């Protein structure tokens, strides 16, 4: 499977990229494509910061020494000169061109371009950025413009050096969009530096750091305050200063005390009294039955406590006293249900003689 432009110019792992080239070479032995793949990687190395220098050395040596010579290999062979020794290069020239004269004549333009890839890195870097992107504009075979972005661009290349290197890209024929060849003519380029202003990870890390700093600050503040109060002579303060100090203490303690009281639970074995029950009064029925001797003492105690009780409680005590007081003649003056007797009913009860009914 042929390599794409994206793979050649964007794969970050050099070894993985070289493996793809090796695999393609072993499967196809396509000299034309493999030669241009390797030249494209060499060109990429001249434009970026990462190291992709002298890629696929085993394949290059096999191409120079063993592959069948063709126009593509002869055209781009100057880019492979650094792969071999000087004496080896002379033998390669004779193998590909028969003699040096033909070699210099056929490779005049490519030798100039090969020098562009080496004669670079003379820019003066004034602004530092996290990364750089090279944006270039080319025309395709139909004269239509297309844009190409290259990340990890090398800021040490100045404008003229970058333009010369990009023109080398126009000599490659392996990049197409559909059936239309791309990078036919270089038009313009733009070099931009980018700096990370924010990311999705920073807020979380920053909040954790701020929390840790806040905790450390509060602990330090409390320690300092304790150390300042320890051994401090309050008698040295004036009356006004003491009042201010006490108010500040109460302002800090009061919220904590209210929170503690609101969260406190009532013991399970405690008796919960109704809101309208007199303080101290028992709720069990047995507690309402008291000896006759203690009735008088309870009345006297209620009379003594009446001024101290609230109007509502005092009124309740008087009502209870009236209800519990028995009638003087020992006869009830009320019906069952609590209604008063009429005068006629009272008269009948008064004239009632049980002995008459017994006989």
C-alpha positions as MATLAB code, in Angstrom:
seq = 'XXXXXXXXXXXXXXXXXXXXXXXXXXXXXXXXXXXXXXXXXXXXXXXXXXXXXXXXXXXXXXXXXXXXXXXXXXXXXXXXXXXXXXXXXXXXXXXXXXXXXXXXXXXXXXXXXXXXXXXXXXXXXXXXXXXXXXXXXXXXXXXXXXXXXXXXXXXXXXXXXXXXXXXXXXXXXXXXXXXXXXXXXXXXXXXXXXXXXXXXXXXXXXXXXXXXXXXXXXXXXXXXXXXXXXXXXXXXXXXXXXXXXXXXXXXXXXXXXXXXXXXXXXXXXXXXXXXXXXXXXXXXXXXXXXXXXXXXXXXXXXXXXXXXXXXXXXXXXXXXXXXXXXXXXXXXXXXXXXXXXXXXXXXXXXXXXXXXXXX';
ca = [
       0.000    0.000    0.000;
       1.392    3.399   -0.979;
       2.308    5.932    1.713;
       0.234    9.088    1.972;
       1.304   12.683    2.422;
      -0.118   12.647    5.932;
       2.016    9.663    6.923;
       5.227   11.104    5.489;
       4.879   14.577    7.015;
       2.952   14.029   10.256;
       4.030   10.681   11.757;
       5.939   11.589   14.918;
       7.642    8.259   15.458;
      10.565    7.958   13.051;
      10.950    4.206   13.473;
       7.320    3.554   12.583;
       7.618    5.693    9.463;
      10.772    3.870    8.365;
       9.047    0.521    8.945;
       6.284    1.519    6.533;
       8.836    2.461    3.881;
      10.705   -0.816    4.431;
       7.504   -2.818    4.171;
       6.499   -1.089    0.945;
       9.965   -1.625   -0.523;
      10.031   -5.315    0.330;
       6.561   -5.862   -1.123;
       6.903   -3.837   -4.328;
      10.569   -3.027   -5.059;
       9.196    0.136   -6.651;
      12.325    2.269   -7.072;
      10.551    5.406   -8.296;
       8.147    5.685   -5.358;
      10.625    4.648   -2.665;
      13.254    7.141   -3.861;
      10.731   10.008   -3.679;
       9.432    8.826   -0.283;
      12.937    9.044    1.155;
      13.639   12.434   -0.470;
      10.358   13.772    1.015;
      11.450   12.626    4.485;
      14.859   14.312    4.002;
      13.047   17.509    2.985;
      10.826   17.246    6.076;
      13.918   16.938    8.262;
      15.191   20.271    6.865;
      11.921   22.039    7.802;
      11.227   20.698   11.308;
      12.896   20.550   14.708;
      12.658   16.770   15.188;
      15.422   14.559   13.855;
      14.611   12.629   10.676;
      18.084   12.867    9.186;
      19.408   10.101    6.878;
      16.209    7.999    6.927;
      16.145    4.347    5.763;
      19.949    3.930    5.239;
      19.724    0.234    4.333;
      17.249    0.879    1.532;
      19.300    3.812    0.200;
      22.472    1.743   -0.004;
      20.565   -1.039   -1.758;
      19.190    1.471   -4.261;
      22.598    2.994   -4.968;
      24.530   -0.249   -5.268;
      22.025   -2.848   -6.473;
      18.812   -1.354   -7.883;
      18.361   -1.070  -11.619;
      19.346    2.510  -12.627;
      16.439    4.662  -13.889;
      15.686    8.340  -14.386;
      14.201    8.860  -10.899;
      17.230    7.346   -9.152;
      19.617    9.427  -11.287;
      17.585   12.600  -10.731;
      17.543   12.418   -6.916;
      20.857   10.616   -6.249;
      22.597   13.869   -5.039;
      20.354   13.737   -1.921;
      21.921   10.340   -1.044;
      25.571   11.398   -1.185;
      25.890   11.569    2.642;
      24.900    7.898    2.977;
      28.187    6.621    1.542;
      31.899    7.302    1.725;
      33.714    9.493   -0.822;
      35.341    6.611   -2.689;
      32.011    4.760   -2.760;
      30.333    7.800   -4.280;
      32.705    7.824   -7.248;
      31.843    4.214   -8.012;
      28.105    5.008   -7.794;
      28.503    7.880  -10.277;
      30.185    5.544  -12.770;
      27.449    2.950  -12.220;
      24.563    5.403  -12.761;
      26.076    7.901  -15.270;
      29.104    6.166  -16.823;
      31.287    9.200  -16.046;
      31.404   12.337  -13.860;
      30.744   14.751  -16.732;
      27.340   13.278  -17.402;
      26.646   13.245  -13.673;
      27.341   16.986  -13.161;
      25.347   17.904  -16.264;
      22.278   15.812  -15.347;
      22.174   16.793  -11.649;
      23.019   20.498  -11.817;
      19.610   21.647  -10.497;
      19.241   18.881   -7.900;
      22.706   19.476   -6.501;
      21.682   23.093   -5.962;
      18.493   22.005   -4.170;
      20.459   19.508   -2.097;
      22.618   22.410   -0.948;
      19.475   24.285    0.133;
      18.666   21.502    2.586;
      22.087   21.930    4.231;
      22.605   25.676    3.977;
      20.003   26.703    6.537;
      19.446   27.586   10.196;
      20.677   31.194   10.072;
      17.572   32.916   11.463;
      17.801   35.050   14.615;
      15.059   33.917   17.004;
      13.633   36.922   18.862;
      10.365   35.474   20.229;
      10.110   32.091   21.907;
       6.979   29.970   21.418;
       5.940   26.483   22.465;
       5.584   25.320   18.870;
       5.700   26.628   15.303;
       3.603   25.930   12.217;
       4.629   26.496    8.618;
       1.724   27.257    6.280;
       2.518   27.235    2.572;
       0.472   27.743   -0.577;
       1.031   25.823   -3.815;
      -0.682   25.384   -7.136;
      -1.640   21.940   -8.405;
      -1.415   20.661  -11.980;
      -4.713   22.376  -12.818;
      -3.507   25.761  -11.511;
      -5.728   25.572   -8.417;
      -4.242   26.778   -5.140;
      -4.048   24.502   -2.103;
      -2.667   25.033    1.404;
      -0.284   22.776    3.288;
       0.404   23.033    7.046;
       3.521   21.548    8.626;
       3.789   21.393   12.407;
       6.960   21.268   14.489;
       8.540   23.733   12.058;
      12.112   24.872   12.716;
      12.266   28.593   13.660;
      16.003   28.734   12.887;
      15.245   28.791    9.136;
      14.745   32.295    7.828;
      12.262   33.243    5.113;
      14.597   32.819    2.151;
      15.904   29.470    3.386;
      12.351   28.216    3.893;
      11.294   29.303    0.407;
      14.225   27.480   -1.185;
      13.454   24.269    0.683;
       9.770   24.449   -0.254;
      10.694   24.762   -3.910;
      12.388   21.365   -3.649;
       8.943   19.963   -2.898;
       7.814   20.947   -6.421;
      10.213   18.373   -7.885;
       8.331   15.444   -6.293;
       5.551   13.739   -8.253;
       4.176   11.326   -5.638;
       1.536   13.562   -4.048;
      -1.889   13.624   -5.686;
      -5.444   14.536   -4.849;
      -7.502   12.244   -6.957;
      -5.759   12.215  -10.313;
      -4.370   15.756   -9.949;
      -0.763   16.213   -8.929;
      -0.156   18.626   -6.063;
       2.829   20.891   -5.167;
       3.472   21.792   -8.764;
       4.287   25.465   -8.147;
       5.281   27.261   -4.932;
       3.326   30.464   -4.246;
       3.795   31.743   -0.699;
       4.368   30.708    2.926;
       3.558   31.908    6.414;
       5.409   30.995    9.605;
       3.514   31.222   12.908;
       4.519   30.667   16.516;
       1.922   29.269   18.903;
       1.904   29.312   22.702;
      -0.497   27.412   24.951;
      -2.522   30.022   26.818;
      -4.773   27.549   28.628;
      -5.882   23.919   28.473;
      -8.548   21.678   30.004;
      -6.046   20.224   32.473;
      -4.796   23.462   33.993;
      -7.971   24.546   35.895;
      -8.093   21.277   37.822;
      -4.406   21.310   38.663;
      -4.586   24.976   39.528;
      -7.595   24.481   41.837;
      -5.771   21.686   43.661;
      -2.737   23.891   44.120;
      -4.888   26.775   45.368;
      -6.678   24.471   47.843;
      -3.340   23.249   49.186;
      -2.053   26.814   49.452;
      -5.251   27.938   51.198;
      -5.026   25.088   53.714;
      -1.379   25.896   54.399;
      -2.196   29.595   54.805;
      -5.060   28.925   57.236;
      -2.921   26.540   59.287;
      -0.088   29.050   59.413;
      -2.478   31.839   60.383;
      -3.965   29.802   63.225;
      -0.495   28.878   64.456;
       0.602   32.498   64.401;
      -2.515   33.655   66.247;
      -2.051   30.991   68.925;
       1.601   31.857   69.313;
       0.696   35.551   69.617;
      -1.936   34.959   72.319;
       0.240   32.533   74.222;
       2.013   34.383   77.008;
       0.227   37.651   76.176;
      -0.631   39.808   79.180;
      -4.267   40.919   78.835;
      -3.851   43.335   81.730;
      -1.817   45.522   79.411;
      -4.912   46.204   77.263;
      -7.275   49.077   77.865;
     -10.968   48.576   78.547;
     -11.913   49.469   74.951;
      -9.309   47.101   73.515;
     -10.561   44.256   75.709;
     -14.150   44.853   74.545;
     -13.080   44.740   70.905;
     -11.102   41.537   71.508;
     -14.004   39.826   73.287;
     -16.441   40.813   70.509;
     -14.138   39.302   67.908;
     -13.874   36.077   69.904;
     -17.666   35.823   70.257;
     -18.136   36.490   66.532;
     -15.856   33.519   65.752;
     -17.258   31.174   68.432;
     -21.000   31.913   68.084;
     -21.513   30.389   64.588;
     -19.676   27.227   65.601;
     -21.701   26.946   68.833;
     -25.023   27.382   67.016;
     -24.049   24.743   64.480;
     -23.030   22.353   67.248;
     -26.292   22.878   69.160;
     -28.421   22.398   66.052;
     -26.662   19.147   65.223;
     -26.926   17.734   68.777;
     -29.382   14.847   69.177;
     -31.859   14.316   72.063;
     -31.012   11.176   74.152;
     -33.171    8.188   73.419;
     -34.236    7.677   77.112;
     -35.329   11.314   77.669;
     -39.017   12.281   77.904;
     -40.226   14.805   75.351;
     -42.750   17.251   76.861;
     -45.590   18.906   74.925;
     -45.051   22.618   74.256;
     -48.117   23.669   76.293;
     -47.299   21.501   79.334;
     -46.416   23.333   82.587;
     -42.789   22.844   83.457;
     -42.367   20.031   85.945;
     -45.849   18.501   85.489;
     -45.946   14.756   84.858;
     -47.893   13.383   81.937;
     -48.781    9.951   83.349;
     -52.310    9.470   84.687;
     -51.001    8.110   87.991;
     -49.128   11.290   88.677;
     -52.427   13.244   88.670;
     -53.809   11.208   91.603;
     -52.259   12.678   94.745;
     -52.998   12.059   98.468;
     -55.633   14.340  100.061;
     -53.050   15.675  102.497;
     -50.933   17.067   99.743;
     -53.784   18.875   97.935;
     -53.662   21.829  100.299;
     -49.868   22.093   99.990;
     -50.101   21.999   96.190;
     -52.705   24.774   96.198;
     -50.547   26.937   98.403;
     -47.553   26.326   96.138;
     -49.605   27.277   93.082;
     -50.726   30.488   94.781;
     -47.119   31.340   95.586;
     -46.002   30.600   92.018;
     -48.901   32.427   90.344;
     -47.101   35.786   90.142;
     -44.120   34.065   88.546;
     -46.086   32.207   85.911;
     -47.087   33.666   82.602;
     -50.719   34.796   82.233;
     -51.561   31.746   80.173;
     -50.109   29.297   82.694;
     -51.781   31.091   85.645;
     -55.145   30.943   83.964;
     -54.688   27.254   83.310;
     -53.870   26.629   86.969;
     -57.069   28.427   88.114;
     -59.213   26.422   85.688;
     -57.702   23.140   86.957;
     -58.441   24.185   90.529;
     -62.105   24.887   89.786;
     -62.570   21.629   87.978;
     -61.042   19.574   90.773;
     -62.973   21.384   93.615;
     -65.963   19.205   94.769;
     -69.447   20.780   95.295;
     -70.256   21.908   98.863;
     -73.468   19.850   99.292;
     -71.862   16.742   97.855;
     -74.261   16.802   94.922;
     -73.299   17.430   91.366;
     -74.830   20.527   89.750;
     -73.919   19.473   86.255;
     -75.241   16.878   83.851;
     -73.212   14.177   82.315;
     -71.395   15.910   79.493;
     -70.601   19.093   81.493;
     -73.942   21.094   80.996;
     -75.551   22.900   83.998;
     -78.896   21.674   85.445;
     -82.016   23.747   85.031;
     -83.998   25.049   88.021;
     -86.685   22.389   87.477;
     -84.138   19.582   87.465;
     -82.504   20.930   90.616;
     -85.944   21.016   92.355;
     -86.718   17.407   91.409;
     -83.366   16.256   92.783;
     -83.922   18.226   96.014;
     -87.370   16.677   96.664;
     -86.185   13.173   95.729;
     -86.627   10.630   98.612;
     -85.055    7.246   98.066;
     -87.055    5.591  100.863;
     -90.261    6.176   98.901;
     -88.990    4.072   96.050;
     -87.633    1.393   98.286;
     -91.072    0.741   99.776;
];
